[in-house]
Amino acid sequence: MKREEARALLEGLEIGDLIEVSWLDASEARTSFSVPEKSFDTPVRSIGVYGGIRGTRTEHLIIIKEEFDVGGTPEYHYNAIPVGMIERIRLARRRFWKKRDVKKAMRLLDGFASISELDFKRLRRAGHGASPATSARLDLDGLLALREFWLRGLEKLGRSA
């Protein structure tokens, strides 16, 4: 799909719509380079609530896939899909979530993106300087981007990072 076609489809969406997006993800080769070209395509079908477009270097369509209540604090799982990798968008239902609920989720995700993992670790080690708003962002950052958690998972599988 050309970028202009994807943009036209995106412009027809409304925050809170339930959508299905067919797109191509990155792939990893695990065999020799003699593998036919077509096997490098990794088609993905993601279904969720349209949260908007984000990204500075490249635009990403945000789909909110799950909402968890973790001790009274919401946590969201989402996909950030590069617009240039979208093959098809299907609208399943208009206004599946209320706009205010989507905006709440996106504020948490935007807060997560506003602080780097290194900044988070530095502030956590220092044990000070975090306002309540920053603490909420750091908690979400901690839940979504704990590098050590993923590395432990890889070690259990016998892989190294």
URUR-V50926 format. One line per field, one symbol per residue. ss: DSSP state (a for helix, b for strand, c for the rest). psi: psi as a letter, one per 20 degrees, with the letter a starting at -180 (. if undefined). Layout:
BEGIN
ss=???
psi=???
END
This chain:
BEGIN
ss=ccaaaaaaaaaccccccbbbbbbbbcccccccccccaaaacbbbbbbbbbbbbbcccccbbbbbbbbbbbccbbbbbbbbbbaaabbbbbbbbcccccaaaaaaaaaaaaaaacccaaaaaaaaaacccccaaaaaaaaaaaaaacaaaaaaaaaaccccc
psi=pqhhggggghhiqqpiqprppprprqrppjarjjpqhhiipnpqoppapoiaprqghqpppppohqpqonkipqpqprpopphijphqppphpqlgqqhhhghgghgghhhgiiprhggggghghhkrjprhghggghggghhhkoghghhhhhhhijqq.
END
